[in-house]
Each structure stands twice: as C-alpha cells, then as structure tokens.
C-alpha cells in the first residue's frame, strides 16, 4: 500500500489479542469451563431433563430473578396458543419483540427478565417475549412460525395496547437467529419492514456451521462443537437444504433491512456467524454496528462483569439512537 493512502480496517485485531482480556473475564471463563466439566454432558440426556435442570439453576447460566412487572398472556398461533411475557413501563416510547435463546431446544421467555426490565426502564420499551415451540419435539418450521405469528400480532396490537408504532426486535443465540428469520419473513411473506432496529447478540446464522464452530473442539465454554451440531440437528435435521435462507439467514438477500447491532465475545464459538452476518448486512446497504468484546464467552451478558455492563449499555445506546 502506498504510504500516502489511508489504511482501512473493519475490525481491530488488537481486540483478539489475549492481552485485551481482563483478569475478571479470564477468571470467569475458567470458572465456567471447570463448572461445566464437572457436570454431566447435557447432550447425553433428553432435552426435557436439561430444561428442568436449567429451571433449578444447574445449567451453564446462573438463574436470574423474575420481574415483578411481568404479565403473561397467550395469542393464537399456527400450532396452538403462543404464550407471551410482557414487561411494559407506563407510557411506552416503543415496543421490543424479544426472542430467547437456548439452541432452539432449551430456554424460556422468563429466563432473562433483568434484561427486559432494563429495556423497559432505561429505553422506555414495552417488551414482548415469545415462548415459541422448541425442538426436537417441534422442529423447524415451528419455532420460526411462532415468532412470525408473534411479530404480526405485535404489529396489529402495538398502537392500541402500547400507544407506539416504534418497533424493535432482538434476541440472543438462537433468539438472534430467529429474530433475523422473522425480519426476513415479514419482508418476503408480508411486504413489511416495520422494525426500527435489530439487536442481535451472538446469533447462529449458518446451520451448516461456520469455521469457528467446527474448529472449536470439545471444551465447553458454555458450548462446544458437538453441542451446536446437536442443536442444529434438533432444529433442522430433517431439512434437505440447511442453506435455505429461512433456515440459515446468512444466505438470504439482506437488502432493505433495519439498522442492526451485532454483538459477540471473542471467545464465543459462534464468532464467525456474527462476523459474517454483520459483513453481509453492511454489504447489502444496511446500517450495521459490530460490537466485539475481548474474551467474552457465549452470551456472556448472563454473567455479572464490568464488560457485561458495557455491552448492555451499548445496546441501550443503540436503541436510544434510533
């Protein structure tokens, strides 16, 4: 490169230097690996057993307190009633459709109430979290169908119920994947582009598995390579083409989508999914903000740390800026 020409870098490689990881995060990651190594392999027992263990606080993530402000309701869905969990402030300034994670196999709408409370309190959003059907009992397209139905319900009801037409969507891990699928379904099936912004945290966007997943190996820092393979098989093991954009949104036409904040830790085995998806999102002409967090494990915001607070504040700022 000519010395007079500017050098452009999309990603600062210093973020991936081991020296960028704080001692707090190093210790936290070591504790997670040690804890999970001492527990039974979650893939060796039926999903129902793991779901019950998670409810008892025996999974990889600590139990988070339930919100006193949460309300439950159900709406009609393509496979029966869909439970929704709603946390709303007085006089909301917007609505946030939240889709939880858990590898399409585990997880519930009430596992992350402190995040939803925060969005309500700090951003003035009425948060609607979707209790979609889970694989392998209800594989693709059931989870995506429920999220699509919930999004359409929110669109119909948000002004009358919450007094706002300012709509966001977001989720973590499988929830980020289903958020992207929902955005695409509303555009392609219904001609709708209603979202002001998308908050996509540590998503899995390629069900054929990206290199960072394939190369990770057996160490379970929340997840390992086999875990993600099993999750993908649970969700779409019957599908003839895992690169179908409705399954792997990385392969979709991404034109005309809302601004998105893509967040991921550098020690998240799904790192490539975020790097690839953020790049394709931007290349399609959409606003894309990439937040890389040194040493962060998969969905590290489930653990208290200075970095978790920084990441959550980055989400607050993203939403407030739209």
Secondary structure as the mmCIF struct_conf table of DSSP 4:
data_model
#
loop_
_struct_conf.conf_type_id
_struct_conf.id
_struct_conf.beg_label_comp_id
_struct_conf.beg_label_asym_id
_struct_conf.beg_label_seq_id
_struct_conf.end_label_comp_id
_struct_conf.end_label_asym_id
_struct_conf.end_label_seq_id
TURN_TY1_P TURN_TY1_P1 UNK A 3 UNK A 4
BEND BEND1 UNK A 5 UNK A 5
HELX_LH_PP_P HELX_LH_PP_P1 UNK A 6 UNK A 7
BEND BEND2 UNK A 10 UNK A 11
HELX_RH_3T_P HELX_RH_3T_P1 UNK A 13 UNK A 16
BEND BEND3 UNK A 17 UNK A 17
HELX_RH_3T_P HELX_RH_3T_P2 UNK A 18 UNK A 20
BEND BEND4 UNK A 21 UNK A 21
HELX_RH_AL_P HELX_RH_AL_P1 UNK A 23 UNK A 37
TURN_TY1_P TURN_TY1_P2 UNK A 38 UNK A 38
BEND BEND5 UNK A 39 UNK A 39
HELX_LH_PP_P HELX_LH_PP_P2 UNK A 40 UNK A 41
HELX_RH_3T_P HELX_RH_3T_P3 UNK A 42 UNK A 44
BEND BEND6 UNK A 45 UNK A 45
HELX_RH_AL_P HELX_RH_AL_P2 UNK A 47 UNK A 55
TURN_TY1_P TURN_TY1_P3 UNK A 56 UNK A 57
BEND BEND7 UNK A 59 UNK A 61
HELX_LH_PP_P HELX_LH_PP_P3 UNK A 65 UNK A 67
TURN_TY1_P TURN_TY1_P4 UNK A 68 UNK A 69
STRN STRN1 UNK A 71 UNK A 75
TURN_TY1_P TURN_TY1_P5 UNK A 78 UNK A 79
BEND BEND8 UNK A 80 UNK A 80
STRN STRN2 UNK A 82 UNK A 87
TURN_TY1_P TURN_TY1_P6 UNK A 90 UNK A 91
BEND BEND9 UNK A 93 UNK A 93
STRN STRN3 UNK A 94 UNK A 99
BEND BEND10 UNK A 102 UNK A 102
TURN_TY1_P TURN_TY1_P7 UNK A 103 UNK A 105
BEND BEND11 UNK A 106 UNK A 106
TURN_TY1_P TURN_TY1_P8 UNK A 109 UNK A 112
HELX_RH_AL_P HELX_RH_AL_P3 UNK A 113 UNK A 123
STRN STRN4 UNK A 125 UNK A 131
TURN_TY1_P TURN_TY1_P9 UNK A 135 UNK A 138
TURN_TY1_P TURN_TY1_P10 UNK A 140 UNK A 141
HELX_RH_AL_P HELX_RH_AL_P4 UNK A 142 UNK A 162
BEND BEND12 UNK A 163 UNK A 163
STRN STRN5 UNK A 167 UNK A 172
TURN_TY1_P TURN_TY1_P11 UNK A 173 UNK A 173
HELX_RH_AL_P HELX_RH_AL_P5 UNK A 174 UNK A 190
STRN STRN6 UNK A 195 UNK A 201
BEND BEND13 UNK A 202 UNK A 202
TURN_TY1_P TURN_TY1_P12 UNK A 207 UNK A 208
HELX_RH_AL_P HELX_RH_AL_P6 UNK A 211 UNK A 214
TURN_TY1_P TURN_TY1_P13 UNK A 215 UNK A 216
BEND BEND14 UNK A 218 UNK A 218
BEND BEND15 UNK A 221 UNK A 222
HELX_RH_AL_P HELX_RH_AL_P7 UNK A 225 UNK A 236
TURN_TY1_P TURN_TY1_P14 UNK A 237 UNK A 238
BEND BEND16 UNK A 240 UNK A 240
TURN_TY1_P TURN_TY1_P15 UNK A 242 UNK A 243
TURN_TY1_P TURN_TY1_P16 UNK A 245 UNK A 247
HELX_RH_3T_P HELX_RH_3T_P4 UNK A 249 UNK A 251
BEND BEND17 UNK A 252 UNK A 252
TURN_TY1_P TURN_TY1_P17 UNK A 255 UNK A 256
HELX_LH_PP_P HELX_LH_PP_P4 UNK A 257 UNK A 258
STRN STRN7 UNK A 259 UNK A 265
TURN_TY1_P TURN_TY1_P18 UNK A 266 UNK A 267
TURN_TY1_P TURN_TY1_P19 UNK A 269 UNK A 270
HELX_RH_AL_P HELX_RH_AL_P8 UNK A 271 UNK A 283
TURN_TY1_P TURN_TY1_P20 UNK A 284 UNK A 285
STRN STRN8 UNK A 288 UNK A 293
TURN_TY1_P TURN_TY1_P21 UNK A 294 UNK A 295
TURN_TY1_P TURN_TY1_P22 UNK A 298 UNK A 299
HELX_RH_3T_P HELX_RH_3T_P5 UNK A 300 UNK A 302
BEND BEND18 UNK A 303 UNK A 303
BEND BEND19 UNK A 305 UNK A 305
HELX_RH_AL_P HELX_RH_AL_P9 UNK A 306 UNK A 320
TURN_TY1_P TURN_TY1_P23 UNK A 321 UNK A 321
#
